[in-house]
Every structure is written in C-alpha cells, then in structure tokens.
Amino acid sequence: MASTPARNAVTLGWQGFASSAMRACALVLAAASGSAMAQDVPGGAADEVIVVSATRSAQVRDSSAVPVAVIEADTIRTVGAQHVAELLNRAPGVHIHRGNGAEHLTAIRSPVLSAGAGAGSFLYLEDGISLRAPAFANINGLFEAVDELAGRVEIIRGPGGAVYGSNALHGLVNVITPDPALAARRAELELGSYGRARVTAEASGATRLGDGYIGLSVRSEDGWRDDASLFRAGLQTRLDWGQGAMRWSARASMIHLEQETATFVNGFEAYRDEALSRRNSNPEAFRDARAFRASLHADHTLSALWSLSGAVYARSNDMEFRLHFLPSRALEFTGHDSIGAQSALTRQTARGSLTIGADGEWTRGYLIEDQTLPSFGAFPQGIHYDYDVEALTGAVFAMGRHALTDVLEIEGGARLETTRFDYTNNTDDGATGRFLRLPDRSDSFTTFAPHAGLVWRFADNWRAFARAARGVRAPQTDELYRLQPGQEIDNIEPEVLDSLEAGLRLSRPDGLALELTAFTMVKRNVFFRDADGINVTDGRTTHEGVEIEGVWPLTDRLTLSGALIWAIHNYDFDRTAGQAFEVIERGNRVDTAPEWLWNLRANWQPVDAVRLEAEWVHVGEYFADAANDAVYSGHHLLNLRGAMQVRGGVELFASLRNAANTRYAERADFAFGGYRYFPGEPRTVSVGVRIRG
C-alpha cells in the first residue's frame, strides 16, 4: 500500500478540524456527556464531586486545574465490565486496547503504546500507591487492579503532578477502595456467552474494631476464541479506625490470574472472517500471575492549621508467561517485592494550602527467560536472561494553592526524584544468539517534574482553567538490561513530556455539565525499539488535541452523556530502520493513534424500577505502522444494558454487547511484513441477579 494514499485516508489535520469540531461539539452537547461527571448522581444532579488523585487529599474536582475524570461506583456496577477497557474507555482521552483475556494496551492522551513505553508511560494506582514499582511496570498492569470492587476510579489525563513521580507521564489511573463507613451488603451472579460466569460479594459497616469492608470477585470464561479460557479472582479488605485527631486505615488486596491466551490473527482484515478470528495459532500461550498488596494509612490533625498524613506499604507479585509473540516461544518468569513509605505535611489557611512531603521505596525484582524449543537461528535453547535488579527510589515534593481573589486561584508544585538500580547477572556475560547479557552494573536517574495552574470562576456555574506540567519516565528495567547485541544503554535519559492545556467547565444545579479542554504536548528522549529491534534513545513526538465531556439531562428520566477526543500524535524526528522495515519521517503520525474517539450514552428510566442504557462507541481510523503505510479503518459499536428492580433489594440486569454484531479489531498492527489483529468479540449476551442488603 502506498504511503501517500494511506496518509490521505487518515489525515484530517488542523485545516479540517474546524468543521469537524463543530459537528462533534454539537453531537456531544446534543447527545453526550462524560462518564466522569454527574451521571451517577440520581436525577443527574451536578453535586460537587470530591477527588483525591490530584493532591492525595480531598478537594472539589472543579476547583482544580488538574483534569480528573471520575467513574463512580454506580457506573462500575452498571457496566459490569468483562474487561477493564470497557469501563475506562468511557472517560475522555482514554483508549485502552483490549487484548485477549485480561491483557491490554493503554492510551491516555497518547497513542496506544507498547513495550517499555507502554508499561512505563502510565501509572496505575490503588488508593494513591502504585500497583507495581514504577521501574518494574507491566504493559498489562491493570489486570492487577481489583476494579470490579472499586468504590470509584479516578483518571488524570496528562502529567500527574508533584505527588507522582516516574511513569505518571501521559496519565494515571487511581482505583479507590470502597469506604467501609458506608454500611452495605451486595451479592451478584452473572452468566453470559462463551461460558462466562461471575460471582461478586461484598459487605461493609461498623465492627467492634472499626469500620470494615471485605469484597470478593471471581470470574471465569471459556473464551470466544480457541484455547482462550480465563480465571481471575480478586479479594479486597479494609479497616478504618481512630480516635480524636488520629485516623488509621489498613488495606489489603490480592489478585490471582490464570489465562490461556489467544494471539494475533494474520492477514489483511482477517478479523472480518469469524472462523479465522476464532482460531488460535499459539494454543500453548498462557499467563499466570499473582499479586498481593498491603498498606497502612494514617492521618493526624496536629492543629487548626497543620496536618500530617502518610502510608507505609508492601507489595509482592510474580508471573509466568509464554512469549508467544517471539519466534523463541520462550517462558518468562518475573516478579518483584517492595516496601515503601509516603508522607505529607500540610498547612491549611483561609486562602490556600501548602504541602511538603517525601516518598521512598525499595524493590528487588528478577527476570528469567528460558527457551524450551531446540536451538534455531539466533535463538538458542536454554536460558536467554537471568538477572536480579535492586532499586532504591527517593523523592521530595512541594505543592500549594492560593486564592489571589475570591474568584481566581493559582496552584503549583514540583517533585525531585532519584532512582538507583543495582543489576546482577546470574548467567554468563556477553552475547548468545540475539541476546546480550550485561555484566553486573549500577545505574542512576534523576528527574524533576514541576507544574503550575490556575482556575478562574468568571461567572455563575462557569470556570476557566489552565495548566503547565511536566511528566517524567525513568527507564524500565526491561529497557536497560534485556538487550540484543549492538544495543547500548549508556546514553539513555529519562523521557520528559511538557504539557500545556486550557479549558472551560460548566456545572449547573439542574445537572447540565460540560468540560472542554485543549492540550498540546511535546515528548523528548523517547525510548523505543524499532522494527529491527534496535534501541532508539533520542526520539521526539508531539501531541495535540481537544477533549469534550458533558451531561445533559433532557428530562427527569432521560439523560444524554458522553466523552469525545480529537487528537493528532506525530513523530518529530527522522529514523531509517537498518533493514528498512519501517522508515520514520518527521511529521508521520504515530501508529495506533486514532484521530477521533468517542463514547456516547443515553440513560433512560421509564419507571422507577427500570433503568436502560444505550452506548455508542467509535474508534476512528489509524495507522498500523510507523511508516504510515498500513491503515485500520476504525469501527462503531453499540452496547445495550438494562436493570429492573423486581422486589426490595433484588435486581435483575442484562447486557447486549456489540448488539449489531460488528466485525472489528480490538487492536490492529503491521509487523514482519504483514497485518495482524486482535479480533473483537461478536455479539454477546449476559444476564444476572443483584441482591443488596
């Protein structure tokens, strides 16, 4: 396929944006609103939404310059996501590609990134603590979140700010555990197509020790593709207690995953063939993983002006994984254990606040790659890599807010963070086949991430905001120590993303809400591996776009809601791959980066006992390779959901996903000279019963 027609097929550019944006705005205002806004409040009321992700402490979302999307518990239960992408893609600027089973690739104001960039450009948190040590991130890291039991999910689009360090580059996802003070009991049973079954049970309320919560979710499925079964179980507990000025909270989460993995299907538009889509060319592929986290949080009010907060935590995880996407089909064994602490001292005044803090973490991780197939070509049988890495991270930060006038507030902060890696090679040094094992070494990286913003309440119900922020990403251990001959790491610098954004917010008492945000970002020191498998350490990309989210209650019983993003992501450098598989030219679109994304919903409650939702999902056209020679045409999906209260505390619910039975690809890619896809599921049905106590 010629690059020029392909580029013309995808590119609207700034010249075509004006008319398209007008249509998009009209569409969103007339049929849209953001999942993050007031749709979860009965009757669509736009009550003040409190968030914690922007500063680690509670604040009114609309008063912050940080763009935070919120997905509330009612939406989490209504969606009943079979994959976390189904839930998070309701937020503006978020595009998570669903892989097989629990696998995924993430985009937040970005292309869908892979390899180390995909793992390290997004921070996944639980109650403000990273699910994994940042340098040991997993590209599928959200499978370790207990999202189906969450009290809510908060998503920051763009750099995370002073309280977050490495990996909060393009954005972060913070899964908030349920508040145990809200006394409740809930049990659910759901059955669906392709052998799907889910059982969820949770209870919270006062105990003799304090306010407690416990939740369990177990999900299994046969898989709609061959040899693609899934079993995933999550357990979450929390206990809050305290006296006087001191509050404590002990929390723990566990995840167990057993997945048989169906891999790519190959050939141009192979996803359109249902029989071919069901086939699994790598039936031996699998992923088994376990994760455990525990933390103790404390808040102490020192005086009328001063407060101290912090947490100590531990995490442990391990995984066995078949590298089905490589010719070696090697087995990977990986994991890490961590202990860490967070602290913050805050001074609150009538006109603002100032917080200073320090964070620290120690991690020890390992990786073993073992090829069980007989040797062939550059792939020798036996151990490819066997190494340990010890990481020590320390950070200090400061941030504050100040009201200049009754209607104008400024905010800002900065974070200085240093990470040291001590690497130990447990096998022979040097090259074997296409694998390079470095001798023992140490590496250090220091990052500095400032941010500043303002919020102006210029009229009743209206706010304008602007923000400048820097996101940073220190290299992942995979990028540093899992090398091929000819690759070097001595010149690697942390990735830096500089972001500017500005926007408007409307929040009216009648429930009408709108947020419009424009952003532009430049990312430097971009690290990736090109089509020849060689490190690129000095890449540069640009990102610019507009996000819209809103809520429009047409009547007391009908609300329209949705989120939309238009964005352009470009390479800003030239790079010719050594074997010319993929030539990057300045101005090329970054691959796997749709220009248009939207999620529009209509929620109707015809009578008190019945709730119905229709959801329209659009993924626009995008390039499947960095040379802009291959294109995926995009898709539209229609999802239907409903629930009916049949008696006190008992509710029946059902979902019809992909109601139009569209043939589509969850992910399109072009590699090794051909197209390959993760095909999307055909029409599926699920039904269930929910009992509330």
N, C-alpha and C positions, 0 to 999 in steps of 0.2 A: 504494500500500500504506500503510495507516495505521501511524503510528509506534508506538502502544501495543502492538498485537499483535506487531509485529516485535520490539519491545524485550522483550516477554514470551517470545518464541520463543527468544531468545538468552540472556537473563539468568538465571543460577542464583543469583549473588550469594553473600555470606557466609553467608546463612541456609541455603542448600542445600549449602554446601561440606562440612560435617562428614561427612554420609553419603557423599557422592561421593568425598571424600578417602580415607575408609576403604576403599571399594571399590578406588580407584586404588592405594593402598598395598599392598593385598592382591594386586592384579594385578601390580604391579611386583615385589614380593617373590616371587611365585609364578611369574612369567613374564617377568622383566625384569632388565636391568642396563644401566648406562651404557656407551656406547662409549668413554668416557674412562677407564674403569677397567681391570681386569686381564684383559679378554677376549683381549688379544693375546698374553698370556704362555702358552706351551704348558702344557696341562693346567689352565689357569685360575688358576695360582698368582698370589697377590697380592703380588708382589715390590714393593719400594719404587719408585715412579715419580718420576723426576727431571724437573723442568721448569725453563725459563729465562725464561718470559714475565713472571712476576710481578715479577722484580727485575733482569732482564738477566743474571743469574748463576745457576748451577745450585743447586737446592735440592730437598729432598724435598717433593713436592706436598702430602702430607697434613699437613706441619708448617706450612703457610702458611694465613693467613686469607683469602687471595685465592682465589676459586673458579675453578680452571683445569681445563678438560676437555682430554683428550689423545687424539688419534686417531693410532695408531701405524702404522708402515709396512706391517705385515702386513694391517691393515684397509684401508688405502689400496689395496693391490694386490688384495685380495679383492673389494672393492666395484667397482673398475674404473669409477669414476663417469663417466657420459657428460655430467654437468653437476655442478659443484661442490656444488650443493644436495643432491644425492644422498648426498654424503659428510658434509657438515657438519650436516645435519639429524639425524644420529644422536646429536648431543650435546644435553644438557639445555638448555632455554631458547632453542634456536636454531631459527628458522623462516625459511628462505630461499625466497622465491617464485621459481620458475624461469620466466624469460621465454622468448623464442624464441632459438635458437642458444645463445650464451654469456651472454645477458643475464639479470639477476636483480635482485630487491629483497631487502633483508636485514632481519631482526628478531633481536635478541638481548635477551631480557628487555624486549621492546618490541613495539608494533605494527609491521607492515611499513610502513616509512616511504618516502616518495617525495620527489622534487625535491631541494632543498638539504639538507633534514633527512635524507633517505635517503642522500645522499652523505657528509654530514659527521658523522653520529652514530655511525659505526663506523670503527675504524682497522684497515686491512689492512696487514700487515707481512710482510717476508721477513727472517728472522734478526734481528728487532728493529728493522729500518729500514722506514719506511713505503713502500709501493709507489708512492705519489704524494705530492706536497707536500700537507699537510693542507688548505689553503685551496683547492686545485685538485682535490679529490676527485671521483671519478666514481661515480655511483649503481650502475654495473655494475663497480666496481673490481676484483672478484675475478677477472674474466677475465684480468687481467694477472699473476695468480699462477701459478706452474708447479706446481700442486697435484698433478698426476699423478706427478711425480717426487719429491715431498717425502719427507724422512726421517720426519717426523711433522708434525702440525698441533696447535697449542695454541690454545685459545679461552678468553679471560677473559670471564665474564659480569658485567656491571655496570661501573662506572668502572675505568679501567685502573691508577690509582695514580701514584706520584710520577715514575716513569721515562717516563711517556707524557703528552703534552700534549693539545692540541686534537684533537678527533674521537674520543678514547677515552671516549666519553660513555656509551653503553649497553653497550659491549663492544668487543673486538678479536679479530682472527684473525691468528695468527702462523704463517706457513708456514716450517718449519725445513728447511734443505737437508740432504741426506744426509751422514753422517760418512764422509769419504774413508778413514779408517783401517780401516774395515770392508771388507776385500777381498771383492769380489763382482762377478759379471757376470750380466746379465739381459737377455733379449730377449723381446718379446711381439708376437704378431699376433692381432688380434681383428676379426671380421667380424660384422655384425648387420643387423637390419631397417632398411629405408629407406636402403640404400646406405651404412651405417656401416662405416668401416674405421679401425683404429687400429694404429700401429706404435710401439713403445717399445723403446729400447735404452739401457743404462747400464752403466758399468764404474767400479770404484774399487779403490784399493790403493796400495801403495808404488811410487814412481817415483824417478828419480835426483834430482829436485828436492824431493821430499817426498811426502806422501800426497795423491793426486789423485782427482778424481771428474769424470766427464762423463756427461751424460744428454741424450737427445733423445726427444721425443714428438711425433708427428704424427697428427692426427685429421681425418677428413673425413666428411661425410654429405650425402645428397641432401635430407634433411628430410622429415618425415612430412606437412608441410603444403606447399601450392603455393609455389614460388619461395622456398624456405627452406633453401638449401644452406649448409654451414659448412665452412671450412677453418681449422684452428688448429694452430700449431706452436710448441713450446717447447724451448729449449735452456738447459742449466744446467751450469756448471763451477765447480770449487772446488779450491784447492790449499792445503794446510796444511803449515807447516814451522816450524822453530825450533831453538834450542839453549839449553840451560841454563834460565835463568829467563824467557826471552823466547819467545813463540809468535806466529806470524803466520798469517793466513788471507786469501787473495784469492778473491773470489767474483764471479761474473757470471751474469746471466740475461737471456734475450731471449724475447719473445712476438710472434708475428705472427698477426693475425686477419683473415679475410675472411668476412663474413657477409651473406647475403641474408636479410632479416628479414620474417617473417610477423607481422602485427599483430593487434589485438583482433578478435574476432567479436562482433557486436552482437545484442541481443535477449535477453529473459528465458530463462535456461537454454539458451542457444544451444549450449553445449558438449555437450549431450546428443545433438545431431544430428551424426553423424560426417561426413556430406557437407559440412555447413555449417562444421564445425570445420576441415576441410582447406583451405577457401578462404582466400585472402589478398587482402584488399581494397586493399592497398598494395604491389603487386609491385615497385615501384620502391624500396622501403625497403631500406637497407643500412647496415652498419657495418664500416669497415675501420680497423684500428688496429695500431700497433707500439709496443713498449715495450722499453727497454734499461736495465739497472741494473748497476752495478759497485761493489764496496766492498772495502776493506782493513781487516781487524780485527786488533787487537793486544792481547796480554795480557802483562803483565810483573810478576813477583813481586819486589817491592822488598825484602822482609824476611820474617821469620816472621809478622809482624803486618800488613804493608801490601802491597797490590797495586794496580796501575793497569791500567785497560782502556779501550778506545775503538775508534772506527772513523771512517774518512773514506769518503765515498761520493759517487756521481754518478748521476743518473737522467735519462732523456730519453724522452718519449713524444709521440705525435701521433695524431690520429684524424680521419677524415671520416665524417659521419653524416647520414642523411636524417631530418629532424624529422617523421616520419610521423604523429605524434600531434597535430600542429598543422595548422590549415587551410592555412597557407602552404606546407607541404611543403618548407620551406627546407633548404638544405645548411648544415651546421655544420662548420667547420674549427677544431680546437682542439688545444692541446698545451702542454707546458712542459718546461723544463730546470732542473735543480737541482744544487747541490753542498752538502754539509753535513758536520758532524762531531759525534760523540758522545764523551763522556769520563766516567769514573767512577773515583774514588779510594776504596778500601775498606780499613777497618781491621777485622780479624777477631780476636776474642778467644775465650776458652774459653766465655763465656756469651752471645756475640752478635756483632753486626757493626754498623758504621756506614759508610754510603756517602754521599759528596757528589759532585756532578757538574755539568757544564754541556754544553748542546747548542746548536748553531747551524746555520742553513740559509739559503741564498739561492736564490730561484727567480725565473725570468722566464717568464711564460706569455702566451698570446694566445688570442683567440676572434674568429672571423668568422662571421656568419650572413648567408647570401645567398639571396634568393628568386628562383628562376628562372621561376616561373609569372608570367603577366601580372598586373598590379595588380588587386585586387578589394577592396571594402570598406575595412577598416582595415589591409590587408596589401599594401603597395606592392612592386612588383618592384624587385630590386636589393639593395643592402647594408642590412641592418637594424642590425647591430652590427659594429664593427671596433675592437677595443681590445687594448692590452697591459697587463699588470699585473706589476710587480716587487714581490716580497715578501721581507722580511727578518725572520727569527724568531730570537729568543734566549731561552734558558731556563736556570735554575739549579734544582737539586733536592737534597734530602737525605732519607735514609730509614735506618731502623735496626731491629734486632731485639735483644731482651734477654730472657734466661731469668730470670724472677723466682724460680722454684723449679725443681726437677727436672721438674715436670710442667706448668708454666704459663709461657708465653712471650707477650710483647707485641711489637707491631710498629707502625710508623707512619712517616709522611713527608709531604712537601709539595713542590709544584712551582710556581714563579713563571715565567710565560711572557709574552712580549710579541711581537706581530706588527705590522709596519708595511707597508701597501700603498701603492704609488705607481702610480696609474692614468693611462693615456694614451689619449685618444680619437683614433682615426685617421680619423674621418669627421666629418661636420658635427654640431655640438652641437644639442641640442634634440630635439623630438618629430617623428616621421614615422609617420603611421598610429598603430598601437598600440605603437610602440617609442620609448623615451626614451633618448637618448644623453647621458650626463652630460659636462660639461666636465672637463678634467684636474683631479685632486684627489688628496689623500693621506688615509689613514685609519689609525688605530692602535687596537689592542685588547690589553688586558692581562688575564690570567686567573690565578687562584690555586686550586690543587687539592690539599687535604690529605686524608689518610686515616689511619686507626688501626684496629688489630685485635688480637685475642688468640686463642690456641689453648691449650686445656686438655686434657691427656691424663689423664682422670679414671678410666680403668680399662684393663686389658689390651685392646688392639686398638680402643679407643674414643677418639675425640677430639671435643670440642665447640669451636666457633669462632664468633666474632662479628666484625663489621667495619662501620665507618662510613667512607664515602668520598664524595668529590665528583668528578663528571665535568664537563668543560667543552667548549664548542664555539664557537670564534670563527666569524664568518660566512664562508660560501664566497664566492669572487669572483663567481660567478653571482648570488648573492643581493644583492650590493652594487651591481653595475654592469650587470646585464641587466634593465632595468626597463621599466615601462609608464608612460604619463602618469598623474600623480596619485599615484604611489608615491614615498615618501621613505625615506631610509636614515639620516638624522642621529640618530635615536633608537634605532637597533639596539644592543642589548647582547649580549654572548656568552651563549649558553644555559648554564644551570647545572643539573645534576642531583645532588641529595643522596640518598644511598642508605644504608639500614640493613639488615643481614642477619645471620642467625644460623643455625647448623645443627649437625648431628651427622655424624660419619664412623665407619664400621666397616670394618676391614680385617683379615681373619683369615688365618692361614697356609694354611688349606685352600682359599683362593680366594674365599670369601664376602666381598663388599664392598658397602657401601651408603653413600650420601650423601643426606642430607635437608637442604634449605636453604629458609628462608623469607625473603622480602625485601619491603621497602616503599621506594618512591622517589617523590620529587617533582621535577618538572622545571619550571623557570621561564624567563622570557624566550623562550618557544618561538616560533620564527620559521617561518611557512609562508605560502603564498598560498592564499586562499580560493577558493570557486567562481567568484567574479567576477574572479579574477586580481589581487586587491589584497593587499598585504603585511599580515600580522598579525605584530606585533613583540613583543607582550606576553602571549602565550598561556601557559597553565599546564596541565599534565597530571599525573595520579597513576598509579602503577603498583605493584601488589602481587601476590604470588603465592607458590607453593611449587613447588620442583623436587625430583624424586627420580631418582636413578640408582643402579644396582647391578649386581652379578654374582652369580649363584647356580649353582655347578657341581653339578648334580644327581648326576652320576656322573663317572667319569674321561673319559667320551666325550660327555656331553650337558651343555651349559651354556646357561642362560637369561640373557638380558641385555636392557637397555633403558634408556630415559630418558623422563621424563614431566614436564610442567609444567602447572599450573593457574594462571591469572593473570587479573587484571582491570585494564584500562587505561581510564581515564576522562579526559574533558575536565573541567577545573576552572575554567571561565570561561564567560561568555555572549558570543555573537557572532552577529549577524544579517548575513548577506551582503546587499550592496546591492541585488541583484536577486532576493533570497530564493530562490536556487537551493539553498542549504544553510544551515539555521539550526542553530547550535551552542548547546546549553543545558548549563549546569553539571550534571554527572552523566551526560551522554551517554557511551556507550562510544566510544573512539577506533576509527575504522573500520579494517578489515583487521587485526583483533586477536582471533584465536580464543581462547576461554577455556580450551580443552583441546587439548593437543598430546601425542602420544606416539609412540615408535618402539620396538617390542618385537621381540626376536630370539631364535630358538632355533638353536644351533650344535651339530651332531651329527657325530661322527667314528666311523661304524660300524666301520671298519677303518682301519689306519694310513694307507692310501693314498688314502682318500676323505674329503672334508670337504663338509658340506652346511649351508646356512643358509636359514631361512625368516624373513622380515621383515614385520612388520605395522605400517603407518604410518597414523596417524589425525590428521586436521586437523579441528578442531571448527568448529561454526557461528560465523559472524562477520558483523558489519555491513559493508556495502559502501560506505556513505556516512556522513559525519559527523553528519547529522541523524538517523541511526538509522531510516531509512525503508526501506532495502533490505537484504536478507539473502542470504548464501550459506549453504547448508545443511551444508557440510563434506563430507568423504569419508573412505573407508578404502581402502587399497591393500595388496596382497600381492605381495611380491617374493621370488623363489627364486633361489638361487645354489648352485653346486657346483663342485668341482675334484677331479681324480683324477690321482694320480702314476702314469704308465704305465711309466716306466723312470728310471734315475738322472738327475736333473736335468731331466726333461721332464714337464710337467704340462699336462693338458687342463682347460679350465674353460668354464663356460657360465652364462648368466643368463636368467631369465624375469621381466621387469619387468611390473608390472601384470597379474599372472597371471590375475586374474578379469575382465580387460578392462572395468574400471570406467570409466564416463563421468564425468569430473570436470573441475574448473577448477584450473589451477595458480595463477591469480590471478583474483579477481572484483572488479569495480569498478562504481560507478554514477556516471556523469558525463554532462553535457549532456542530462539528462532521460531517460537510459536505461541499462540494464545492458550491460556489456561484459566480455569474458573472454579470458584466455589459456587455451585448452583444453589439457587434459592428454593425453599420448600414450596411444593404445590399447596393447594387449598387444604387447610387442616381445621379440625373441629375439636373443641374441648368443652366439657361440662363439669360442674362441681357444685358442692354444697358448703356453705359457710355458717358456722354456729358461733354466736357471740354470747358471752355470759355476762 
